[in-house]
Each structure stands twice: as structure tokens, then as C-alpha cells.
Amino acid sequence: MTTVEIEYCVPCGHIDRAVDLQRLLLTSFRQQLDRVALVTGDGGVFVVRVDGERVFDVAEDEYDPDEVVRRVRERMR
């Protein structure tokens, strides 16, 4: 099974974005995912990791939830 971590910036107020993405991933992949964990961070961080491998970093890419889902799906193959 697959584990996803969403690390988000607490001081930046990214919790809503992180929770929305968590919900989207859980509804998109259902039981294919072992866990979708929220990890607190700071410094503007918003990073998504699949089994420890970074698949999205807001410092490098514009945030697009559909693109994050696509990257997670790609990594799960």
C-alpha cells in the first residue's frame, strides 16, 4: 500500500489547503492508500510525498490539486 504525506506551513494558514487536498486524495484513491498524513511545517512549505519521495513542492510548481493527484497516481504505478 501507499503512504502520502502533505507537509504544510502552519503560520501561513495552509491547513485548509492541506485538508482539502487530503480529502481529494482519499476520495480519488480510496483504499489504494494506506494513509494520507498531514505534517506541520513552516517557512512557506507545501510539499507532497508518496512513500517518502517528493512529488510536489510549491516552491517549484504552482499549486494545482488536479496536478498533485496526477503525480500521486503516476508514482503509485
C-alpha positions in Angstrom: 0.0 0.0 0.0 0.9 3.6 -0.4 1.5 6.4 2.1 1.1 10.1 1.3 2.4 12.9 3.4 1.3 16.5 3.0 3.6 18.9 4.7 2.1 22.4 5.1 3.1 25.7 6.6 1.1 26.3 9.8 2.0 30.1 10.2 1.0 30.6 6.5 -2.5 29.3 7.1 -2.2 26.4 4.7 -4.2 24.0 6.8 -7.3 24.4 4.7 -5.4 23.7 1.5 -3.8 20.6 3.1 -7.1 19.3 4.4 -8.8 19.8 1.1 -6.0 18.0 -0.7 -6.1 15.2 1.8 -9.9 14.8 1.2 -9.4 14.9 -2.6 -6.7 12.2 -2.4 -8.7 10.0 -0.1 -11.8 10.2 -2.4 -9.7 9.8 -5.6 -7.8 6.7 -4.4 -10.0 5.3 -1.7 -8.5 2.0 -0.4 -5.4 2.2 -2.6 -3.8 4.4 0.1 -2.7 3.2 3.4 -2.5 6.7 4.9 -2.7 10.3 4.0 -0.9 12.2 6.8 -0.8 15.9 7.5 2.7 17.1 8.7 3.1 20.5 10.2 5.8 22.8 8.9 6.8 26.5 8.4 8.7 28.7 6.1 6.0 28.6 3.3 6.4 24.8 2.9 3.7 22.9 1.0 5.2 19.5 -0.1 3.6 16.2 -1.0 5.5 13.0 -0.6 4.5 9.5 -1.8 6.3 6.7 0.1 8.9 9.3 1.2 9.5 10.6 -2.4 8.7 14.2 -3.1 6.2 14.5 -5.9 5.1 18.1 -5.4 6.7 21.2 -3.9 5.0 24.6 -4.1 8.5 26.2 -4.1 9.0 24.7 -7.6 5.5 24.5 -9.1 2.2 26.4 -9.0 -0.3 24.7 -6.8 -2.9 22.7 -8.8 -4.7 20.0 -6.9 -5.5 18.1 -10.0 -1.8 18.0 -11.0 -1.0 16.7 -7.5 -3.5 13.9 -7.9 -2.0 13.1 -11.3 1.5 13.0 -9.8 0.4 10.8 -7.0 -1.3 8.4 -9.4 1.8 8.3 -11.6 4.0 7.5 -8.6 1.7 4.7 -7.5 2.2 2.7 -10.7 
